[in-house]
Amino acid sequence: MKTKTLLIAVILLTNIIIQAQEDRNKKFFIGYETLEMAMNKFQNFAGEVGYRIDDKNQIRLMIGEVNLTEAHLSSSWQAVAVDGDNVSGYFRIYELNYDRFFGKRKNWYYSGSVAYVHDKYDHLISDNMIDNKSATVGVGFGYQKMNLFGVKHLYLNAAFPFRYYFNDIPRQQWGETKILEHKFVNNIWFFIGYHF
């Protein structure tokens, strides 16, 4: 009887240790941003690295360096940065986010952020250009789904940040093209990645 009890206790303890190890290993994550990259023909890179502290808290660093296409900048449902044609650009961001999860399953979160943003816009038919660097603060919300498509450790993170630019880009007119103001800016990010 003692042997059976000891054997059951060892098996249970082993399972608990293995599960704790698996949970601990899933705290670090790295992901590739797919939406912004697809809209800009996958030019350069955008992604995130992070650490899930516990069920309710995580920190993430979003890093992006994207060559912005003329079609993306002038689209009324994508960037909404330019009203007109003949403007291409570049976008760099280093954004640190703190996410706080809520709800029964702890998939939804709200967040706060600080960032460094560098925006460049070039008018393709004149010498007009913008080269703007700014610190930002922001808030956002998002949804993170683990074991995406039943694949262990694969995740999706849909993030919707809103930022305030300390050094804003004022509204400008370049011939027939308008550069829209950048004071309050939002994005939609879709990261697909892996939890370690």
PyMOL commands that set and color helices and strands:
alter all, ss='L'
color gray80, all
select helices_A, chain A and resi 2-25+35-39+70-74+148-150
alter helices_A, ss='H'
color red, helices_A
select strands_A, chain A and resi 28-33+44-52+57-68+82-83+87-102+108-123+129-146+154-169+172-174+177-179+182-186+189-195
alter strands_A, ss='S'
color yellow, strands_A
deselect
rebuild
show_as cartoon
